[in-house]
Amino acid sequence: MKKRFFVTGIDTDAGKTHVTVGLLKAAKRAGLKSIGLKPIAAGADRVDGNLRNDDGLLIQQASSVKLAYEQVNPVVLEEAIAPHIAAMKEGRLVTASRLEGYIKGALLTPHEFALVEGAGGWRVPLNDREMLSDVAKALGFPVILVVNMKLGCLNHALLTAEAILRDGLTLAGWVANTGPETMPFYDENVATLSAMLPAPLLGALPWGVESEEVAKVFDELLSAL
């Protein structure tokens, strides 16, 4: 049975790619045929004349099923700004149905485990009437919420979870991602979210630990899904 999840964060730089790549590597260690997708990304450099986003490249490399970059990240925008503004500046129209089509096309490739990583937070606009959450709704995959543990994360996490459930999707669980500076009363904040979020804490990712320890956390996180 295929396992497929949509990975979102409470805001930009929440650690979505860190979690996505870690889970893909854990899936590879477990012998699973895994695919990671980043359907839209804003912020890219030219590599051999082609735009490439760093997160898209990391996800491509971490997947055990090898896809062309254009399948992993079909919509790549050069400026690191809100995707709908970046697209407008490039004279492009990005729609939810088009992104859904790209994703479903890539997922025709045989696999056992797949992650679709969003951009920014849950309500990121794609154009003047659609949001990236519309793509997640169309896919219907359970959602993994990444919470960067910093001041303000409680409100952002609870509102995001509320929006996910209101959109009719399942919140599979959440991940506490620690930045370079541990927030004051970290344990108490994790405990608050564990009590108030309507989904289990899948794992807490420490900052700056040895790679073997990070791998262990992701192995445990994968087994919890």
Secondary structure, 3 states (H helix, E strand, C coil): CCEEEEEEECCCCCCHHHHHHHHHHHHHHCCCCEEEECCEEECCEEECCEEECHHHHHHHHHCCCCCCHHHHCCEEECCCCCHHHHHHHCCCCCCHHHHHHHHHHHCCCCCCEEEEECCCCCCCECCCCCEHHHHHHHHCCCEEEEEECCCCHHHHHHHHHHHHHHCCCCEEEEEEECCCCCCCCHHHHHHHHHHHCCCCEEEEECCCCCHHHHHHHHHHHHHHC
